[in-house]
Amino acid sequence: MRRPHRAVLAVAAALTTAACAGAAATPAPRTPAPAPTSAAAPPPVVLLDPGHNGRNAAEPAAIRRLVPDGRGGEKACNTTGTATDAGYPEHAFAFDVAQRVAARLEAAGVRVVLTRTDDDGVGPCVDERGRAGEEAGAAAAVSIHADGAAPTASGFHVAYADPPLNPAQAGPAVELATALRDALRAGGFRDSDYIGRDGLSPRADLAGLNHATRPTVLVECANMRNPDEAAVVSSASGRDRYAAAIAAGVLGFLEREP
């Protein structure tokens, strides 16, 4: 049986005392109890991780520093990323898309945290990026990248940690990856024809995923070395299409969460 709240017991005791004082006593004026209020639920938090950074190439010693890879080994802190043949860099693409995704999520009532807030720094390292979702209390974390494969290769893929190292990686991360895959398809983008399967890519070698304890995925939006896809990622309208699809996938995942 559920016990009465302490405040309810206090009111009952006061009423009993007043009754024992005798019927002739004049009752005190009754003050209406304040209406109960309920605090609004805090907005969900989403971590966005724009891949690489604008000054990584200028600080080779910093980004070559070895950090834990999350599976008992080590790997480089970060890399410079790739670029189109015309020189449009992955770090700039990732940061621009992340800003566009953030704007859409914030308009939908989501609080967004970024692993970097400009495109003129170094790092952070991949292990820090992987832990950032936990530090932010994120319901979902998405690392945004573009690939640098052979020019004939094309399409997007969404990577998640496999084999999983914790419950978030075992189930929710796969659900997040699937939601993003479906949203990218709905946005008119094609599954990768050179890595993964059905637009999904289980990976054990990505430290940013291995260190994650919140649902975390990495989206390789396109192959920047493919001429057709390079044209899309290099255009503002193309980046906006990627952002719209990623935001839709994140919101779809959040709607399914309890």
C-alpha positions as CSV (number, residue, x, y, z in Angstrom):
1,M,0.0,0.0,0.0
2,R,1.4,3.4,-0.9
3,R,2.2,5.6,2.1
4,P,0.8,9.1,2.2
5,H,3.1,12.0,1.4
6,R,4.7,13.6,4.5
7,A,2.8,16.9,3.8
8,V,-0.5,15.0,3.8
9,L,0.3,13.5,7.2
10,A,1.1,16.9,8.6
11,V,-2.2,18.4,7.5
12,A,-4.1,15.4,9.0
13,A,-2.4,15.9,12.3
14,A,-3.2,19.6,12.4
15,L,-6.9,18.9,11.7
16,T,-7.0,16.3,14.5
17,T,-5.6,18.8,17.0
18,A,-8.1,21.4,16.0
19,A,-11.0,19.0,16.5
20,C,-9.8,18.1,20.0
21,A,-9.8,21.7,21.0
22,G,-13.6,21.7,21.1
23,A,-16.5,22.6,18.8
24,A,-16.8,26.1,20.3
25,A,-13.5,27.3,18.9
26,T,-13.8,29.6,16.0
27,P,-12.2,27.9,13.0
28,A,-9.4,29.9,11.4
29,P,-10.0,31.2,7.9
30,R,-9.1,28.6,5.3
31,T,-6.3,29.6,2.9
32,P,-6.6,27.9,-0.4
33,A,-3.7,25.6,-1.1
34,P,-1.6,26.7,-4.0
35,A,-2.2,24.9,-7.3
36,P,0.3,22.1,-7.9
37,T,2.9,23.0,-10.5
38,S,5.1,20.7,-12.5
39,A,8.4,21.7,-13.9
40,A,8.8,21.4,-17.6
41,A,10.9,18.4,-18.7
42,P,14.4,19.6,-19.8
43,P,15.0,19.4,-23.6
44,P,16.9,16.5,-24.9
45,V,20.6,17.0,-25.6
46,V,22.3,16.1,-28.8
47,L,26.0,16.1,-29.3
48,L,27.3,17.0,-32.8
49,D,30.9,16.3,-33.6
50,P,32.2,18.0,-36.8
51,G,35.1,15.8,-38.0
52,H,38.7,17.0,-37.9
53,N,39.5,20.8,-37.5
54,G,40.9,23.6,-39.6
55,R,44.4,23.8,-38.1
56,N,45.1,20.1,-37.8
57,A,47.4,20.1,-40.8
58,A,49.4,22.9,-39.2
59,E,50.1,21.0,-36.0
60,P,51.3,17.5,-37.1
61,A,52.9,16.7,-33.8
62,A,49.7,17.4,-31.9
63,I,47.4,15.3,-34.0
64,R,49.9,12.4,-34.3
65,R,50.1,12.0,-30.5
66,L,48.8,8.6,-29.6
67,V,45.7,8.2,-27.5
68,P,43.7,5.2,-26.3
69,D,41.6,3.6,-29.1
70,G,38.9,2.3,-26.7
71,R,39.8,-1.4,-27.3
72,G,43.1,-1.7,-25.6
73,G,45.3,-0.2,-28.3
74,E,46.3,3.3,-29.4
75,K,45.8,5.5,-32.4
76,A,46.6,9.0,-33.6
77,C,44.8,11.9,-31.8
78,N,43.3,13.0,-35.0
79,T,43.9,13.5,-38.8
80,T,43.7,16.3,-41.3
81,G,40.7,14.7,-43.1
82,T,40.3,14.6,-46.9
83,A,39.3,17.1,-49.5
84,T,37.8,17.3,-53.0
85,D,40.1,17.4,-55.9
86,A,39.4,21.2,-56.1
87,G,40.6,21.6,-52.6
88,Y,37.4,21.9,-50.5
89,P,38.4,20.4,-47.2
90,E,36.4,17.8,-45.2
91,H,36.9,19.8,-42.0
92,A,35.1,22.8,-43.5
93,F,32.3,20.6,-44.9
94,A,31.8,18.9,-41.6
95,F,31.7,22.2,-39.6
96,D,29.2,23.8,-42.0
97,V,26.9,20.8,-42.0
98,A,27.0,20.6,-38.2
99,Q,26.0,24.2,-37.9
100,R,23.1,23.6,-40.2
101,V,22.0,20.5,-38.3
102,A,22.3,22.4,-35.0
103,A,20.0,25.2,-36.2
104,R,17.3,22.7,-37.2
105,L,17.5,20.7,-34.0
106,E,17.4,23.8,-31.9
107,A,14.3,25.0,-33.8
108,A,12.7,21.7,-32.8
109,G,13.5,22.3,-29.1
110,V,16.7,20.2,-28.8
111,R,19.7,21.5,-26.9
112,V,22.8,21.0,-29.0
113,V,26.4,20.7,-27.8
114,L,29.3,20.8,-30.3
115,T,32.8,19.2,-29.8
116,R,34.2,22.3,-31.5
117,T,32.7,25.7,-32.0
118,D,34.9,27.0,-34.8
119,D,36.9,25.7,-37.7
120,D,40.2,27.3,-36.8
121,G,41.5,25.0,-34.0
122,V,43.4,21.7,-33.5
123,G,41.6,18.5,-32.3
124,P,40.0,17.5,-30.0
125,C,41.4,14.0,-30.0
126,V,39.2,11.1,-31.0
127,D,39.1,9.7,-27.4
128,E,37.8,13.1,-26.1
129,R,35.3,13.2,-28.9
130,G,34.1,9.8,-28.0
131,R,33.6,10.7,-24.3
132,A,31.9,14.0,-25.1
133,G,28.4,12.5,-25.4
134,E,28.6,11.3,-21.8
135,E,29.9,14.6,-20.5
136,A,27.1,16.4,-22.3
137,G,24.4,14.0,-21.0
138,A,23.5,13.5,-24.7
139,A,20.5,11.4,-25.8
140,A,22.3,10.9,-29.1
141,A,25.7,11.9,-30.6
142,V,26.5,12.2,-34.3
143,S,30.0,12.6,-35.8
144,I,29.9,14.3,-39.2
145,H,32.4,13.4,-41.9
146,A,32.9,12.9,-45.6
147,D,35.1,10.1,-47.1
148,G,38.1,10.1,-49.4
149,A,37.8,6.9,-51.4
150,A,38.5,5.9,-55.0
151,P,36.9,8.3,-57.5
152,T,34.5,5.6,-58.8
153,A,33.2,4.9,-55.3
154,S,30.1,6.8,-54.1
155,G,27.4,7.0,-51.5
156,F,27.0,7.5,-47.8
157,H,27.4,5.1,-44.9
158,V,26.7,5.3,-41.2
159,A,29.2,3.7,-38.9
160,Y,28.5,2.3,-35.4
161,A,30.7,0.4,-32.9
162,D,30.8,-3.3,-33.4
163,P,31.4,-5.5,-31.5
164,P,29.7,-3.4,-28.8
165,L,31.5,-2.5,-25.6
166,N,28.5,-1.4,-23.6
167,P,24.6,-1.4,-23.7
168,A,24.4,2.0,-25.5
169,Q,26.5,0.6,-28.3
170,A,24.7,-2.8,-28.4
171,G,21.2,-1.5,-29.2
172,P,20.5,2.3,-29.2
173,A,23.5,3.2,-31.4
174,V,22.3,0.7,-34.0
175,E,18.9,2.2,-33.8
176,L,20.3,5.7,-34.3
177,A,22.4,4.6,-37.2
178,T,19.3,3.0,-38.9
179,A,17.3,6.2,-38.3
180,L,20.0,8.3,-40.0
181,R,20.4,5.8,-42.8
182,D,16.6,5.9,-43.5
183,A,16.6,9.8,-43.3
184,L,19.5,10.1,-45.7
185,R,17.8,7.7,-48.2
186,A,14.6,9.8,-47.9
187,G,16.7,12.9,-48.6
188,G,17.7,11.4,-52.0
189,F,21.1,10.1,-51.0
190,R,22.4,6.6,-52.0
191,D,23.9,3.9,-49.9
192,S,27.6,3.4,-50.2
193,D,28.7,1.1,-53.0
194,Y,32.2,0.5,-51.6
195,I,31.9,-0.1,-47.8
196,G,29.4,-1.5,-45.4
197,R,26.0,-2.9,-46.3
198,D,22.6,-1.2,-46.8
199,G,24.1,2.1,-45.8
200,L,25.3,0.8,-42.4
201,S,28.9,0.1,-41.5
202,P,29.8,-1.8,-38.2
203,R,33.3,-0.7,-37.2
204,A,35.8,-1.6,-34.4
205,D,38.5,0.8,-35.5
206,L,37.0,4.1,-34.7
207,A,38.0,5.4,-31.3
208,G,35.3,8.1,-31.3
209,L,32.7,5.3,-31.4
210,N,34.6,2.9,-29.1
211,H,34.8,5.4,-26.2
212,A,31.1,6.3,-26.4
213,T,28.7,5.4,-23.6
214,R,25.8,7.2,-25.2
215,P,24.1,6.3,-28.6
216,T,26.8,7.5,-31.0
217,V,27.3,7.1,-34.8
218,L,29.6,8.5,-37.4
219,V,28.1,9.6,-40.8
220,E,30.3,9.6,-43.9
221,C,28.1,11.7,-46.0
222,A,29.8,11.2,-49.4
223,N,33.0,10.4,-51.1
224,M,34.7,13.8,-51.7
225,R,36.9,12.3,-54.4
226,N,33.9,11.3,-56.5
227,P,33.3,14.2,-59.0
228,D,29.6,14.1,-58.8
229,E,29.5,14.0,-55.0
230,A,32.2,16.5,-54.7
231,A,29.9,19.0,-56.5
232,V,27.2,18.3,-54.0
233,V,29.3,18.7,-50.8
234,S,30.9,21.8,-52.2
235,S,27.6,23.6,-52.7
236,A,25.6,25.3,-49.9
237,S,22.5,23.7,-51.2
238,G,24.0,20.3,-51.1
239,R,25.3,20.8,-47.5
240,D,21.8,22.0,-46.5
241,R,20.3,18.7,-47.9
242,Y,22.7,16.7,-45.8
243,A,21.9,18.7,-42.8
244,A,18.2,18.4,-43.3
245,A,18.5,14.6,-43.6
246,I,20.7,14.2,-40.5
247,A,18.5,16.4,-38.4
248,A,15.4,14.4,-39.5
249,G,17.2,11.2,-38.6
250,V,18.1,12.4,-35.1
251,L,14.6,13.7,-34.4
252,G,13.2,10.4,-35.6
253,F,15.4,8.6,-33.2
254,L,14.5,10.9,-30.3
255,E,10.8,10.4,-30.9
256,R,11.2,6.6,-30.5
257,E,13.2,7.0,-27.2
258,P,11.2,6.5,-24.0
